[in-house]
Amino acid sequence: MKIFNINFFIKFFIFLSIFYLYGCTPPPPKNVDNICSIFSEYKNWYWITKCSERQWGVPISVQMAIIHQESKFNGKAQPLRTKLLWVIPWKRPSTAYGYSQALQTTWDHYLLSLGLTRRRSDFASASDFIGWYSNQAYKKANIKKDNAYQLYLAYHEGIGGYLKKTYLKKPWLIAVAHKVSARSQKYQSQLNTCEKKFKKKWWHLI
């Protein structure tokens, strides 16, 4: 007869507590320009993005660069309200929300296609959404999953807009896409120096 292992259950309880805690949207990382610093502060984010990478084939650095551009890792980010008569707060210009700034209609399509129930303010959901959307861009527009520049153009314009090259009329967007690409490369370079220490099994975090 096996002896009741109280240490295992204590660790399991702590593990569940950590995931419950992160169910509440945490504040943005202190240093959003360094991926090693981000993962040191929020250790579970490494495994979240790694799982998305394994599921969808989109590199961690690309996921994180898109999230940085969209929300600066603010899980409750949303567009500023417009002003009525230049003074009175009015409607928001879009339904974009959360880490990924996904529009409500696109988010609903994502949930429906995978049979999920998730919140846009949840980091794991945002990481998975970006992987899923990038995979759609790969299948429909033949965009390589490590091409942060083209993926961001499709992410912003929609895959249909990307195929129609609507971004060519938006020089500012092309400049932003280049910024996302550069940040992805920067993040990857940083990750190459520190990923080894984050590759511990999940139970080493508790």
Secondary structure, DSSP 4 states (H G I P E B T S, - for coil): -PPP-HHHHHHHHHHHHHHHHHHSPPPPPS-TT-HHHHHHHSHHHHHHHHHHHHHH---HHHHHHHHHHHHTT-TT--PPPPEETTTEE---SS--BTTTTB-HHHHHHHHHHHT----TT-HHHHHHHHHHHHHHHHHHH---TT-HHHHHHHHHHHHHHHHTTGGGG-HHHHHHHHHHHHHHHHHHHHHHHHHHHH-S-GGGG-
